[in-house]
Amino acid sequence: TWLPHTRVSIAVELQCAQRLQIDDHVFIGHFNFIDAAGGLSIGEGTQITNHVSVLSHSSHVAVRLMGRRYWGHPEPVGTIRAATVIGPYCFIGPCAVIAPGSRLGRGVLVRAHAYVDGEFPDFAVVGGQPARVIGDVREMDAEWLQRHPEVAAHYCGIGWQQAQR
């Protein structure tokens, strides 16, 4: 489906596009691996920078368990398939990995080189390997909104007042 404000680099590897739910105003930059085999949802306004892997399935366990029997097996033991959800207005920094089944809330900022595995609440700043919550984007954004109150009604698609609740 054509989305007029969504941009996806021609240097993106997109697997199983039919299992991808993507909203408008999304940017997916260069040299990313986007795997929707297990189901993938990317919310409005999300930006995925460069050299990012967003996964919804993984065979890293299956290869170890099955050894040479893994290759060509129709249902390898240990394969992980889980829908991944990236909420609206998230920012995924360079070289991050989003593991299968991860769920990012609204407005989450994932720092560069983070390995994200699990669920993270709205407005979290996430970083590390494994990633953990290390801050709140609303603290960073408050100063900007004081200087530009005219944009407060548009904050993360819900407005600054609602984001504070």
N, CA, C and O of each residue as an XYZ file, in Angstrom:
660
protein
N       0.846     -1.184      0.000
C       0.000      0.000      0.000
C       0.883      1.235      0.000
O       1.822      1.341      0.789
N       0.576      2.162     -0.887
C       1.319      3.408     -0.961
C       0.943      4.293      0.223
O      -0.238      4.548      0.460
N       1.935      4.757      0.959
C       1.735      5.693      2.056
C       2.481      6.970      1.677
O       3.705      6.942      1.550
N       1.783      8.077      1.496
C       2.394      9.259      0.895
C       3.540      9.889      1.684
O       4.370     10.588      1.102
N       3.603      9.659      2.981
C       4.644     10.307      3.775
C       5.636      9.318      4.377
O       6.445      9.697      5.224
N       5.587      8.072      3.959
C       6.509      7.047      4.442
C       7.624      6.870      3.430
O       7.386      6.778      2.225
N       8.864      6.823      3.950
C      10.032      6.650      3.082
C      10.833      5.448      3.563
O      11.157      5.328      4.744
N      11.145      4.566      2.625
C      11.957      3.385      2.905
C      13.105      3.386      1.907
O      12.880      3.418      0.697
N      14.323      3.350      2.403
C      15.504      3.352      1.543
C      15.498      2.151      0.605
O      15.005      1.078      0.954
N      16.047      2.343     -0.580
C      16.182      1.218     -1.503
C      17.263      0.252     -1.030
O      17.386     -0.846     -1.573
N      18.046      0.643     -0.027
C      19.098     -0.213      0.522
C      18.636     -0.917      1.797
O      19.426     -1.125      2.718
N      17.345     -1.286      1.847
C      16.771     -2.007      2.987
C      16.443     -3.422      2.539
O      15.883     -3.622      1.461
N      16.789     -4.402      3.360
C      16.365     -5.785      3.123
C      15.084     -5.990      3.914
O      15.101     -5.995      5.145
N      13.976     -6.158      3.209
C      12.664     -6.354      3.825
C      12.203     -7.774      3.522
O      12.008     -8.140      2.363
N      12.031     -8.564      4.570
C      11.578     -9.934      4.390
C      10.153    -10.101      4.874
O       9.780     -9.601      5.935
N       9.352    -10.817      4.076
C       7.945    -11.127      4.380
C       7.105     -9.856      4.498
O       6.401     -9.652      5.487
N       7.189     -9.022      3.492
C       6.470     -7.741      3.493
C       4.973     -7.914      3.734
O       4.330     -7.011      4.270
N       4.414     -9.045      3.354
C       2.982     -9.271      3.542
C       2.589     -9.368      5.019
O       1.405     -9.271      5.339
N       3.552     -9.557      5.924
C       3.285     -9.635      7.365
C       3.633     -8.321      8.080
O       3.618     -8.249      9.309
N       3.943     -7.295      7.297
C       4.311     -5.988      7.842
C       3.106     -5.067      7.865
O       2.438     -4.874      6.849
N       2.832     -4.496      9.040
C       1.838     -3.439      9.183
C       2.624     -2.164      9.462
O       3.267     -2.046     10.504
N       2.576     -1.220      8.543
C       3.344      0.017      8.689
C       2.415      1.203      8.509
O       1.619      1.246      7.571
N       2.520      2.158      9.410
C       1.695      3.360      9.333
C       2.420      4.446      8.544
O       3.576      4.275      8.155
N       1.744      5.547      8.313
C       2.312      6.636      7.528
C       3.296      7.462      8.370
O       3.344      7.337      9.594
N       4.059      8.286      7.701
C       5.051      9.177      8.305
C       6.214      8.406      8.928
O       6.852      8.894      9.861
N       6.492      7.211      8.420
C       7.595      6.381      8.899
C       8.801      6.604      7.987
O       8.650      6.759      6.775
N       9.991      6.619      8.574
C      11.246      6.692      7.815
C      12.086      5.482      8.183
O      12.336      5.228      9.361
N      12.525      4.729      7.166
C      13.437      3.601      7.370
C      14.662      3.881      6.505
O      14.585      3.874      5.277
N      15.786      4.126      7.162
C      17.014      4.542      6.484
C      17.779      3.412      5.819
O      17.255      2.318      5.612
N      19.017      3.698      5.492
C      19.855      2.797      4.703
C      20.385      1.608      5.498
O      20.625      1.695      6.702
N      20.560      0.501      4.789
C      21.276     -0.688      5.271
C      20.640     -1.314      6.505
O      21.333     -1.733      7.432
N      19.311     -1.370      6.501
C      18.572     -2.001      7.590
C      18.065     -3.366      7.156
O      17.821     -3.600      5.972
N      17.908     -4.272      8.130
C      17.302     -5.576      7.908
C      15.977     -5.568      8.652
O      15.953     -5.500      9.880
N      14.880     -5.638      7.916
C      13.544     -5.583      8.491
C      12.875     -6.930      8.218
O      12.559     -7.253      7.073
N      12.661     -7.709      9.276
C      12.125     -9.066      9.174
C      10.710     -9.083      9.735
O      10.508     -8.873     10.931
N       9.739     -9.332      8.877
C       8.346     -9.375      9.319
C       7.787    -10.799      9.312
O       6.570    -10.971      9.378
N       8.635    -11.815      9.235
C       8.183    -13.208      9.117
C       7.236    -13.615     10.244
O       6.286    -14.360     10.006
N       7.474    -13.146     11.449
C       6.624    -13.476     12.596
C       5.574    -12.422     12.880
O       4.850    -12.519     13.870
N       5.482    -11.406     12.014
C       4.568    -10.282     12.207
C       5.323     -9.081     12.743
O       6.077     -9.192     13.710
N       5.122     -7.940     12.117
C       5.815     -6.717     12.523
C       4.891     -5.535     12.309
O       4.299     -5.380     11.241
N       4.771     -4.697     13.340
C       3.978     -3.478     13.272
C       4.890     -2.298     13.593
O       5.592     -2.295     14.604
N       4.867     -1.291     12.710
C       5.651     -0.072     12.911
C       4.674      1.101     12.912
O       3.987      1.352     11.923
N       4.623      1.812     14.029
C       3.659      2.885     14.225
C       4.022      4.175     13.520
O       5.164      4.392     13.116
N       3.022      5.020     13.385
C       3.135      6.314     12.718
C       4.306      7.126     13.268
O       4.560      7.142     14.473
N       5.009      7.796     12.364
C       6.040      8.739     12.758
C       7.343      8.126     13.238
O       8.250      8.859     13.631
N       7.463      6.816     13.219
C       8.684      6.168     13.692
C       9.822      6.399     12.717
O       9.623      6.420     11.503
N      11.013      6.570     13.260
C      12.227      6.717     12.456
C      13.194      5.609     12.832
O      13.560      5.448     13.997
N      13.605      4.842     11.817
C      14.597      3.794     11.993
C      15.819      4.255     11.216
O      15.773      4.351      9.990
N      16.907      4.541     11.914
C      18.068      5.170     11.283
C      18.766      4.192     10.343
O      18.119      3.683      9.428
N      20.038      3.908     10.522
C      20.804      3.070      9.595
C      21.447      1.894     10.324
O      21.752      1.969     11.514
N      21.643      0.811      9.585
C      22.320     -0.385     10.102
C      21.582     -0.991     11.297
O      22.207     -1.427     12.263
N      20.254     -1.017     11.225
C      19.406     -1.547     12.290
C      18.832     -2.892     11.842
O      18.525     -3.079     10.664
N      18.691     -3.819     12.778
C      17.988     -5.081     12.520
C      16.730     -5.108     13.373
O      16.801     -5.013     14.598
N      15.577     -5.237     12.722
C      14.294     -5.389     13.408
C      13.819     -6.797     13.079
O      13.560     -7.121     11.920
N      13.705     -7.634     14.114
C      13.465     -9.055     13.901
C      12.139     -9.512     14.480
O      11.684     -9.007     15.506
N      11.520    -10.482     13.800
C      10.325    -11.131     14.335
C      10.486    -12.647     14.314
O       9.558    -13.380     14.655
N      11.647    -13.105     13.920
C      11.970    -14.527     14.064
C      13.488    -14.659     14.166
O      14.234    -13.788     13.719
N      13.925    -15.760     14.762
C      15.353    -15.995     14.912
C      15.617    -17.491     14.956
O      14.840    -18.262     15.519
N      16.721    -17.881     14.356
C      17.110    -19.298     14.353
C      18.403    -19.523     15.132
O      19.018    -20.582     15.011
N      18.822    -18.538     15.930
C      20.105    -18.673     16.617
C      20.132    -19.854     17.590
O      21.190    -20.449     17.796
N      19.004    -20.202     18.186
C      18.936    -21.368     19.059
C      18.847    -22.642     18.223
O      19.509    -23.636     18.522
N      18.027    -22.604     17.176
C      17.814    -23.787     16.336
C      19.110    -24.287     15.707
O      19.330    -25.496     15.638
N      19.958    -23.395     15.253
C      21.215    -23.803     14.625
C      22.080    -24.567     15.621
O      22.672    -25.590     15.278
N      22.151    -24.075     16.844
C      22.951    -24.767     17.868
C      22.351    -26.122     18.221
O      23.076    -27.108     18.353
N      21.035    -26.176     18.375
C      20.387    -27.420     18.778
C      20.474    -28.498     17.703
O      20.712    -29.667     18.007
N      20.283    -28.108     16.458
C      20.152    -29.094     15.392
C      21.425    -29.329     14.583
O      21.518    -30.296     13.827
N      22.394    -28.451     14.745
C      23.622    -28.627     13.970
C      23.332    -28.704     12.486
O      22.561    -27.896     11.968
N      23.936    -29.665     11.785
C      23.747    -29.797     10.333
C      22.316    -30.163      9.950
O      21.895    -29.907      8.823
N      21.570    -30.755     10.870
C      20.177    -31.118     10.546
C      19.292    -29.887     10.382
O      18.184    -29.992      9.856
N      19.773    -28.703     10.833
C      18.992    -27.469     10.710
C      18.703    -27.127      9.251
O      17.575    -26.768      8.913
N      19.689    -27.234      8.401
C      19.590    -26.790      7.010
C      18.559    -27.603      6.256
O      18.690    -28.820      6.124
N      17.535    -26.929      5.763
C      16.489    -27.563      4.975
C      15.365    -28.170      5.793
O      14.395    -28.660      5.214
N      15.456    -28.157      7.111
C      14.396    -28.712      7.957
C      13.183    -27.786      7.891
O      13.336    -26.571      8.015
N      11.973    -28.337      7.697
C      10.793    -27.471      7.553
C      10.386    -26.742      8.833
O       9.845    -25.639      8.750
N      10.623    -27.312      9.997
C      10.280    -26.692     11.279
C      11.417    -26.923     12.274
O      11.299    -27.783     13.147
N      12.507    -26.179     12.160
C      13.639    -26.416     13.048
C      13.288    -26.213     14.530
O      12.645    -25.232     14.903
N      13.723    -27.151     15.347
C      13.524    -27.065     16.792
C      14.320    -25.864     17.314
O      15.500    -25.713     17.000
N      13.678    -25.025     18.100
C      14.356    -23.877     18.685
C      14.174    -22.581     17.913
O      14.674    -21.539     18.338
N      13.467    -22.622     16.784
C      13.212    -21.384     16.044
C      12.225    -20.529     16.835
O      11.216    -21.030     17.331
N      12.519    -19.261     16.947
C      11.674    -18.321     17.682
C      10.926    -17.465     16.665
O      11.537    -16.834     15.802
N       9.596    -17.449     16.773
C       8.769    -16.570     15.956
C       7.835    -15.821     16.892
O       7.061    -16.430     17.632
N       7.913    -14.507     16.855
C       7.060    -13.698     17.730
C       6.870    -12.327     17.093
O       7.827    -11.712     16.622
N       5.638    -11.858     17.082
C       5.352    -10.544     16.503
C       6.098     -9.455     17.273
O       6.163     -9.475     18.502
N       6.647     -8.525     16.537
C       7.376     -7.385     17.095
C       6.544     -6.131     16.848
O       5.993     -5.944     15.763
N       6.460     -5.276     17.861
C       5.652     -4.056     17.758
C       6.514     -2.853     18.117
O       7.107     -2.792     19.194
N       6.571     -1.907     17.203
C       7.239     -0.630     17.449
C       6.146      0.429     17.435
O       5.515      0.667     16.405
N       5.929      1.052     18.563
C       4.849      2.017     18.704
C       5.078      3.279     17.883
O       6.126      3.438     17.257
N       4.103      4.166     17.888
C       4.224      5.406     17.119
C       5.283      6.345     17.694
O       5.524      6.376     18.901
N       5.898      7.095     16.811
C       6.847      8.168     17.141
C       8.080      7.689     17.904
O       8.628      8.403     18.744
N       8.503      6.461     17.591
C       9.745      5.941     18.167
C      10.931      6.375     17.309
O      10.767      6.739     16.144
N      12.100      6.332     17.886
C      13.349      6.610     17.176
C      14.304      5.472     17.511
O      14.604      5.224     18.678
N      14.781      4.778     16.469
C      15.695      3.654     16.651
C      17.066      4.097     16.144
O      17.241      4.349     14.952
N      18.033      4.189     17.050
C      19.371      4.667     16.714
C      20.165      3.659     15.901
O      19.782      2.494     15.799
N      21.280      4.113     15.318
C      22.100      3.271     14.453
C      22.614      2.018     15.155
O      22.933      2.028     16.343
N      22.681      0.955     14.387
C      23.275     -0.321     14.814
C      22.519     -0.995     15.952
O      23.075     -1.866     16.621
N      21.273     -0.616     16.185
C      20.460     -1.275     17.207
C      19.892     -2.575     16.648
O      19.738     -2.735     15.437
N      19.583     -3.503     17.559
C      18.908     -4.744     17.220
C      17.636     -4.812     18.052
O      17.674     -4.676     19.275
N      16.509     -5.024     17.378
C      15.229     -5.217     18.047
C      14.904     -6.700     17.914
O      14.640     -7.174     16.809
N      14.918     -7.436     19.020
C      14.749     -8.891     19.023
C      13.293     -9.284     18.779
O      12.382     -8.489     19.011
N      13.078    -10.516     18.309
C      11.712    -10.994     18.070
C      10.844    -10.887     19.318
O      11.278    -11.206     20.426
N       9.605    -10.430     19.116
C       8.655    -10.330     20.215
C       8.776     -9.078     21.057
O       8.001     -8.895     21.995
N       9.724     -8.212     20.749
C       9.880     -6.971     21.512
C       8.703     -6.046     21.246
O       8.092     -6.077     20.178
N       8.400     -5.220     22.247
C       7.313     -4.256     22.130
C       7.795     -2.922     22.676
O       8.164     -2.804     23.845
N       7.782     -1.922     21.807
C       8.176     -0.563     22.196
C       6.924      0.294     22.248
O       6.133      0.306     21.305
N       6.747      1.003     23.340
C       5.605      1.897     23.485
C       5.754      3.160     22.649
O       6.695      3.293     21.866
N       4.845      4.054     22.817
C       4.807      5.335     22.098
C       6.017      6.185     22.474
O       6.358      6.313     23.649
N       6.665      6.767     21.454
C       7.717      7.750     21.687
C       9.007      7.211     22.273
O       9.794      7.985     22.819
N       9.253      5.915     22.179
C      10.474      5.326     22.747
C      11.685      5.730     21.913
O      11.627      5.733     20.683
N      12.772      6.069     22.583
C      14.043      6.379     21.932
C      15.013      5.240     22.250
O      15.347      5.002     23.411
N      15.458      4.542     21.208
C      16.432      3.460     21.369
C      17.791      4.015     20.971
O      17.984      4.448     19.835
N      18.724      4.000     21.902
C      20.064      4.536     21.638
C      20.857      3.612     20.723
O      20.552      2.426     20.595
N      21.869      4.173     20.096
C      22.738      3.428     19.179
C      23.320      2.202     19.869
O      23.651      2.236     21.054
N      23.438      1.132     19.113
C      24.080     -0.125     19.527
C      23.318     -0.883     20.616
O      23.868     -1.810     21.210
N      22.072     -0.513     20.887
C      21.294     -1.218     21.910
C      20.819     -2.568     21.383
O      20.524     -2.712     20.197
N      20.750     -3.553     22.273
C      20.130     -4.840     21.969
C      18.828     -4.885     22.761
O      18.828     -5.095     23.974
N      17.713     -4.683     22.046
C      16.401     -4.537     22.662
C      15.680     -5.880     22.640
O      15.452     -6.451     21.574
N      15.326     -6.376     23.813
C      14.630     -7.652     23.931
C      13.645     -7.529     25.082
O      14.048     -7.503     26.245
N      12.358     -7.452     24.766
C      11.343     -7.345     25.808
C      10.398     -6.188     25.557
O      10.316     -5.667     24.445
N       9.686     -5.790     26.601
C       8.698     -4.718     26.501
C       9.218     -3.467     27.194
O       9.806     -3.528     28.274
N       8.984     -2.325     26.542
C       9.447     -1.050     27.073
C       8.295     -0.056     27.032
O       7.580      0.022     26.033
N       8.106      0.709     28.114
C       6.937      1.579     28.233
C       7.030      2.831     27.348
O       8.090      3.182     26.828
N       5.893      3.473     27.205
C       5.827      4.742     26.481
C       6.891      5.703     27.010
O       7.137      5.772     28.214
N       7.508      6.432     26.107
C       8.423      7.545     26.392
C       9.749      7.145     27.038
O      10.474      7.996     27.555
N      10.064      5.847     27.009
C      11.323      5.388     27.603
C      12.502      5.730     26.702
O      12.391      5.712     25.476
N      13.630      6.041     27.330
C      14.921      6.064     26.641
C      15.552      4.721     26.976
O      15.676      4.358     28.146
N      15.951      3.985     25.944
C      16.413      2.612     26.094
C      17.829      2.513     25.565
O      18.122      3.021     24.483
N      18.714      1.864     26.312
C      20.080      1.685     25.845
C      20.759      0.543     26.549
O      20.316      0.087     27.603
N      21.846      0.080     25.951
C      22.657     -0.968     26.548
C      22.489     -2.304     25.868
O      21.695     -2.467     24.941
N      23.274     -3.269     26.366
C      23.257     -4.628     25.833
C      23.288     -5.611     26.991
O      24.381     -5.907     27.473
N      22.191     -6.126     27.463
C      20.842     -5.916     26.933
C      20.307     -4.537     27.312
O      20.728     -3.931     28.297
N      19.372     -4.067     26.502
C      18.810     -2.740     26.731
C      17.973     -2.711     28.004
O      17.345     -3.696     28.392
N      17.989     -1.550     28.631
C      17.160     -1.292     29.803
C      16.714      0.163     29.724
O      17.269      0.950     28.957
N      15.725      0.510     30.509
C      15.250      1.896     30.544
C      16.286      2.725     31.275
O      16.646      2.427     32.415
N      16.769      3.778     30.605
C      17.783      4.633     31.211
C      17.331      6.089     31.308
O      18.093      6.952     31.742
N      16.095      6.358     30.906
C      15.595      7.722     30.988
C      14.193      7.824     30.438
O      13.551      6.819     30.131
N      13.725      9.063     30.317
C      12.386      9.372     29.834
C      12.507     10.529     28.839
O      13.046     11.583     29.176
N      12.010     10.336     27.626
C      12.142     11.374     26.603
C      11.415     12.657     26.987
O      11.787     13.735     26.524
N      10.388     12.560     27.824
C       9.644     13.759     28.205
C      10.523     14.732     28.975
O      10.314     15.943     28.898
N      11.496     14.227     29.711
C      12.427     15.113     30.413
C      13.270     15.898     29.413
O      13.531     17.085     29.612
N      13.693     15.237     28.343
C      14.491     15.918     27.310
C      13.626     16.882     26.496
O      14.080     17.956     26.102
N      12.387     16.487     26.254
C      11.523     17.273     25.378
C      10.886     18.478     26.057
O      10.460     19.408     25.372
N      10.811     18.486     27.378
C      10.156     19.584     28.104
C      10.779     20.934     27.772
O      10.067     21.920     27.583
N      12.101     20.979     27.700
C      12.787     22.242     27.390
C      12.414     22.736     25.986
O      12.174     23.925     25.779
N      12.372     21.807     25.034
C      11.984     22.192     23.668
C      10.562     22.736     23.641
O      10.281     23.725     22.965
N       9.677     22.092     24.374
C       8.277     22.513     24.369
C       8.071     23.841     25.093
O       7.138     24.577     24.772
N       8.919     24.155     26.056
C       8.846     25.473     26.685
C       9.206     26.559     25.674
O       8.591     27.625     25.652
N      10.200     26.283     24.842
C      10.621     27.265     23.838
C       9.686     27.311     22.634
O       9.635     28.317     21.926
N       8.943     26.223     22.397
C       8.057     26.144     21.231
C       6.687     25.613     21.647
O       6.304     24.520     21.231
N       5.947     26.360     22.454
C       4.655     25.878     22.954
C       3.636     25.627     21.850
O       2.655     24.914     22.065
N       3.856     26.202     20.673
C       2.915     26.016     19.568
C       2.868     24.567     19.070
O       1.927     24.202     18.366
N       3.846     23.742     19.412
C       3.840     22.346     18.951
C       3.354     21.374     20.034
O       3.236     20.178     19.767
N       3.071     21.857     21.244
C       2.687     20.979     22.354
C       1.454     20.139     22.042
O       1.362     18.993     22.482
N       0.520     20.684     21.298
C      -0.702     19.937     20.971
C      -0.428     18.749     20.052
O      -1.267     17.856     19.931
N       0.729     18.729     19.410
C       1.061     17.672     18.439
C       2.015     16.623     19.002
O       2.352     15.666     18.304
N       2.449     16.780     20.224
C       3.481     15.940     20.817
C       3.130     14.453     20.715
O       2.095     14.022     21.222
N       3.984     13.680     20.065
C       3.833     12.218     19.919
C       2.445     11.808     19.438
O       1.988     10.699     19.713
N       1.780     12.702     18.723
C       0.472     12.382     18.171
C      -0.673     12.429     19.161
O      -1.817     12.162     18.792
N      -0.384     12.771     20.444
C      -1.448     12.807     21.454
C      -1.503     14.119     22.218
O      -2.484     14.389     22.911
N      -0.472     14.932     22.103
C      -0.418     16.196     22.838
C       0.357     16.076     24.137
O       0.344     15.035     24.795
N       1.028     17.150     24.492
C       1.898     17.175     25.669
C       1.124     16.910     26.960
O       1.601     16.174     27.824
N      -0.064     17.501     27.101
C      -0.837     17.310     28.340
C      -1.185     15.840     28.557
O      -1.042     15.324     29.665
N      -1.635     15.175     27.518
C      -1.978     13.762     27.662
C      -0.716     12.920     27.900
O      -0.773     11.928     28.627
N       0.394     13.291     27.314
C       1.645     12.549     27.500
C       2.140     12.637     28.943
O       2.882     11.766     29.396
N       1.736     13.676     29.664
C       2.170     13.858     31.051
C       1.379     12.988     32.039
O       1.770     12.850     33.199
N       0.284     12.414     31.582
C      -0.548     11.600     32.493
C       0.040     10.253     32.752
O      -0.539      9.458     33.493
